[in-house]
């Protein structure tokens, strides 16, 4: 089901005027919890796989064309993230935020309609 005229990635790249090959890095930065923004580059140098779950969800939501698809990916991310819980990820919120992803989608596509599955 396609509720949006473009994929999340297409709309993001258009809005932020970035080439598609920069989508993953730029969307990742926008969706991180604020406290993680400054620490992420250091963590990635020390432990490149630390944010792999986050990068995977950013990559997958790039192809979303509806709120339903976006929420399905976020639900899978939430489950996967809990299975890989580490204090740095959970307690210190060194990860992407599902709420920030939803707010970004609202910015790109407008408010979610209640008939699209709900949050």
Secondary structure, 3 states (H helix, E strand, C coil): CCCCCCCHHHHHHHHCCCCHHHHHHHHHHHHECHHHHHHHHHHHHHCCCCCHHHHHHHHHHCCCCCHHHHHHHHHHHHHHHHHCCCHHHHCCCCCECHHHHHHHHHHHHCCCCHHHCCC
